[in-house]
Amino acid sequence: MRTFGLIGYPLSHSFSRKYFSDKFRNENINDAEYHNFSISDIKKFPEILKNGKNFIGFNVTAPYKEVIIPFLDELDVSASEINAVNVVKVVYEENCRKLIGYNTDVYGFKKSLQKSINPEIKSALILGTGGAAKAVFFALKNLNIQCKFVSRKEQSGSEFITYENLNKTIISENLLIVNTTPVGIFPDTNDKPDIPYAYITKDHHLFDLIYNPPLTQFLSEGKKRLASIQNGLEMLHFQAEKAWTIFNNS
């Protein structure tokens, strides 16, 4: 039996296990199984590998998209440039096991965003600075959209700004706002990123990588102001199918 899985913590909100389990059933893939591996410390990752002999690949979610890299043998080009991994392919060569890291968040986010965004939007704010934020930054650069990270603490570099410094001018100049943080995810559905929503207009597009709940408080605030809104469910579908392709390519 080929084994696949998801590594992260916590995994109560996991999309991947249901998605792939449904896929295996609907497509009559009878030689595969998918498990959640909820580990409280990335140092426990080698134990997962040690206890399984038929691992083909893993998805990786927060908070391990960056810290898993030292455990891998190789990165593909995009994962290396972004310095974040959300897919690990396990390759067996001459009785040796090699772990190769990929990033399909870029593919999923870019494909989903392009279906909905006004092509005239050329600047964006990315809420958060983690692995998902880096993938979004990489995708937006490829779309020729200028962007800045919004963080809680001051960081060096012109591409960073703090939540405290957000004002009407900055919000007005950046018509795409992407939430890559877990703020507002189930069960904490009353939370939302601390930005000045009063300056959101009908010309804005708000994208929340969260999909549970489908309408987060972040998106609800945009909807109230007639902005176009988008959650992360479609992105997850796109990146999951890309991961499946990676797992199955020899």
VENNOR-V235586 format. One record per residue. RES is the residue in one small letter. OMEGA is omega in degrees with one decimal (NA if undefined). D_FIRST is the distance of its C-alpha to the first C-alpha in Angstrom with 2 decimals. Layout:
# VENNOR-V235586
RES_OMEGA_D_FIRST + RES_OMEGA_D_FIRST
This chain:
# VENNOR-V235586
m_176.9_0.00 + r_-176.1_3.80 + t_175.1_6.26 + f_-179.0_9.77 + g_178.4_12.87 + l_177.9_16.63 + i_178.7_19.08 + g_177.8_22.59 + y_-10.2_25.17 + p_-177.3_25.88 + l_-179.9_23.15 + s_-177.9_24.87 + h_-170.3_25.65 + s_173.1_22.19 + f_-165.3_21.74 + s_-173.9_18.34 + r_179.2_16.04 + k_-177.8_17.88 + y_-176.7_18.16 + f_176.9_14.55 + s_176.0_13.57 + d_179.8_16.50 + k_-179.8_15.61 + f_-178.7_12.21 + r_-175.5_14.25 + n_-177.3_17.32 + e_178.0_15.94 + n_174.8_13.73 + i_-169.2_10.56 + n_-177.4_8.31 + d_-176.1_4.94 + a_175.5_5.49 + e_-176.0_7.01 + y_-177.0_10.28 + h_170.1_12.42 + n_175.1_16.05 + f_-178.8_17.25 + s_-177.7_20.95 + i_-175.9_22.82 + s_-179.9_26.62 + d_-178.7_27.05 + i_178.4_25.36 + k_178.1_26.01 + k_-177.8_23.12 + f_179.7_20.67 + p_178.5_20.30 + e_178.9_19.29 + i_179.4_16.15 + l_-177.0_15.23 + k_-175.0_16.44 + n_-179.5_14.34 + g_-176.6_10.92 + k_-175.4_9.79 + n_-179.9_6.84 + f_178.0_9.00 + i_-179.6_9.92 + g_-179.4_12.72 + f_160.6_14.88 + n_-179.6_17.75 + v_178.4_20.82 + t_-177.7_23.62 + a_5.0_26.94 + p_-166.8_28.28 + y_-175.2_26.14 + k_179.3_26.37 + e_-172.7_29.06 + v_177.0_28.62 + i_-173.0_25.07 + i_179.9_26.59 + p_-179.8_27.85 + f_-175.1_24.36 + l_-178.7_23.31 + d_-173.3_24.20 + e_174.7_25.18 + l_172.1_26.13 + d_-169.9_26.63 + v_-176.0_30.21 + s_178.6_30.22 + a_179.1_28.30 + s_-178.7_30.75 + e_-179.6_33.75 + i_-175.3_32.75 + n_176.0_31.58 + a_-175.1_28.81 + v_173.0_25.05 + n_176.2_22.76 + v_175.8_19.72 + v_176.0_18.14 + k_179.1_16.14 + v_-177.2_14.54 + v_179.3_15.68 + y_-179.1_15.37 + e_176.8_18.69 + e_178.3_20.14 + n_175.8_18.22 + c_179.8_19.18 + r_179.9_17.25 + k_-179.6_19.18 + l_-177.6_19.09 + i_-177.6_20.82 + g_178.1_22.35 + y_173.7_23.27 + n_177.6_25.29 + t_175.3_24.65 + d_-179.9_27.13 + v_-179.5_29.89 + y_-176.6_28.59 + g_-179.1_27.89 + f_-176.7_31.22 + k_-177.7_33.28 + k_179.6_32.07 + s_-178.0_32.55 + l_-175.7_35.92 + q_-179.7_37.36 + k_-169.5_37.05 + s_-170.9_39.31 + i_170.9_41.56 + n_-176.8_45.15 + p_179.0_45.22 + e_178.2_48.54 + i_-174.3_47.00 + k_178.1_47.11 + s_-172.0_46.78 + a_170.2_44.38 + l_177.2_43.82 + i_179.3_40.41 + l_-177.6_40.28 + g_-177.6_38.37 + t_-177.2_37.68 + g_-176.6_34.04 + g_178.7_31.04 + a_178.3_30.96 + a_179.0_34.71 + k_177.6_34.44 + a_178.0_32.06 + v_178.3_34.54 + f_179.8_37.40 + f_179.8_35.81 + a_-179.1_35.21 + l_175.5_38.75 + k_178.6_40.25 + n_178.3_38.65 + l_-179.3_40.32 + n_174.8_43.63 + i_178.6_43.80 + q_-177.0_45.52 + c_176.9_44.05 + k_172.5_44.59 + f_173.0_42.45 + v_-176.3_43.87 + s_179.3_43.41 + r_-178.6_44.87 + k_178.4_46.40 + e_177.3_48.45 + q_-179.3_46.73 + s_179.0_48.36 + g_-177.0_48.09 + s_-178.4_49.47 + e_-179.1_46.09 + f_174.4_46.08 + i_179.9_48.08 + t_176.8_48.14 + y_-178.2_48.00 + e_-176.5_51.57 + n_177.6_52.81 + l_-179.9_51.52 + n_-176.6_54.52 + k_-178.1_55.71 + t_-177.9_56.12 + i_178.6_52.63 + i_-178.3_51.00 + s_-177.8_53.24 + e_-176.7_52.41 + n_-172.0_48.62 + l_172.6_47.68 + l_176.8_43.90 + i_-175.7_42.61 + v_175.6_38.91 + n_176.8_37.63 + t_-179.4_34.72 + t_175.9_35.34 + p_-177.4_33.74 + v_179.9_37.22 + g_-179.4_37.18 + i_176.3_33.50 + f_9.2_32.75 + p_-176.5_34.14 + d_-169.8_37.03 + t_177.8_37.89 + n_-179.5_41.63 + d_174.9_41.34 + k_177.6_41.92 + p_-174.5_42.59 + d_177.0_46.21 + i_-179.7_47.70 + p_-175.5_51.02 + y_-178.3_49.82 + a_-177.4_53.45 + y_175.4_53.43 + i_-178.5_50.51 + t_177.6_51.84 + k_-179.8_50.87 + d_-178.6_50.30 + h_171.6_47.42 + h_179.6_43.70 + l_-180.0_41.55 + f_177.7_37.82 + d_179.1_35.79 + l_176.0_32.23 + i_175.6_31.76 + y_179.0_30.48 + n_9.6_30.81 + p_179.3_33.56 + p_177.9_33.99 + l_178.5_37.65 + t_175.8_38.15 + q_176.1_41.67 + f_179.9_41.65 + l_179.7_41.09 + s_177.7_43.47 + e_177.0_46.21 + g_-179.6_45.78 + k_178.6_45.84 + k_-176.2_49.08 + r_174.2_50.63 + l_174.3_49.43 + a_171.2_47.06 + s_-174.5_44.03 + i_-176.2_40.84 + q_175.9_37.10 + n_-170.0_34.12 + g_-174.3_30.78 + l_-179.5_28.51 + e_176.6_28.82 + m_180.0_28.31 + l_177.0_24.97 + h_-179.3_23.87 + f_-176.9_25.05 + q_178.1_23.48 + a_178.9_20.06 + e_175.6_20.10 + k_178.2_21.36 + a_179.8_18.53 + w_177.0_15.98 + t_178.5_18.14 + i_-179.2_18.16 + f_-171.7_14.42 + n_175.8_14.28 + n_-179.2_17.58 + s_NA_17.65
